Amino acid sequence: MLGWPGCARPSSTTARARTADPGAPANVTSQSTPPGQSLRTVQVLGGGSAGSSGHVRSLTAGLVARGVRVTVCAPRELGHAYDFAGAGALHVPVPRGGDPASLAALRGVCADADLVHAHGLHAALRASLALGARPVPLVVTWHTRAHAEGARAHLLRLTERRVSRAATVLLATTADLVDRARRRGARDARLAPVALPPPTPSGAGTVPRDHKVRAELGAVDRPLIMAAGSLVRHRGYGVLLDAARHWRPLDPAPLLVVAGEGPLRRELQSRIDAEDLPVLLAGGREDLPDLLAAADVAVLPSRWEARSPLAQQALSRGVPLVATAVGGTPELVGEAAELVPYGDPGALAARVGALLADPARRAELSRLGPERAATWPTEDATVAQVLSVYDELTRSLSSL
């Protein structure tokens, strides 16, 4: 089951105990590693959003199947949640901090690696510090942009510059992240969209209406609008609540359900109560695909997105989507979703309201979504692209 940032992470029901001690020798490999493997890679995760952690799990399985030895350095809780060992990797639980002990542990794991691949800015910064001057290729996947203000924004720019310049190859998930990396000094920045695991089939061009879910949420006889993600400022939930005021006079008034947790929960709930908004903060959920499949419309009001898991799941399942035209969203959804400007609650409310009143347009988007999703890179294609980069870098190194 796939989770979204700020929502419940998937839990492994078959967790295997192939987890290494950070102090163990770095050349320890998984007992299931077939003989004859030569390329030794280390995948480095930091905080590990659902997107980056899920990508590493998928990438690990694909690399191992192609004869690559994979060690995943990630916090212990991510090892349990994403079961990297079950994908054939050696999981080394390295804390996410940048303290000397964590860096020393990471340095030991990377000592015998042919190539290190870091996912996310902070993981990449730690990996570059751990490698130091070693002639080991560093591949960085830049999954999404971080958001900061004031002094933290300056520190973020410095981190982006350091990581962009340290990477031998920087793989960015959207075209604007490629441009951003090049502005920050990347030597070699390439577009590399990340595939999500495919959803469970639910029927071509149709959206199942899970009456049980709708009854639980209180949306049996009213439209259901679904949003998901961490309750943080850049997700645009303040604008979404402004839009919800416009829906309140509708008969029946649609119910907006937001799945996720985060630091803005108290502030958002106070607004909902004070303004009597038809909004339910559902908290972290492990049934997000079911919630989404039960919705009439999904909304993505963010200030910036890369390849939003919510958008991908909505289109894959044929759920009509209204999203802000920011970041990588337009190139992701094409004509298969309704796009509105960021920060315009009137435009957002009007577009959602028009969809709710137009069954024919919803049916059209339900058909276009899966068609658009079929054009996205598959997990196999994603693995093949990454492996081609690995081959290119290791061949170049061996020719020196």
ABEGO torsion letter per residue (X at the ends): XBBBBGBBBBBBAABBABBBBAABBAABBBAABBBGBABBBBBBBBAGBAAAAAAAAAAAAAAAAAGBBBBBBBBAAAAAAAGAAAAGBBBBBBBABABAAAAAAAAAAAAABABBBBBEAAAAAAAAAAAEABBBBBBBBBABBBBBBEAAAAAAAAAAAAAAAABABBBBABAAAAAAAAAAGBABBBBBBBBBBBBBBAEBGBBBBBAAAAAAAGAAABBBBBBBEBBBAAAGAAAAAAAAAAAAABOBBBBBBBBEBEAAAAAAAAAAAAAGBBBBBAEBBAAAAAAAAABABBBBABABBBBBAAAAAAAAAGBBBBBBBBEAAAAAAEAABBBBBBGBAAAAAAAAAAAAABAAAAAAAAAAAAAAAAABBBAAAAAAAAAAAAAAAAAAAAAX
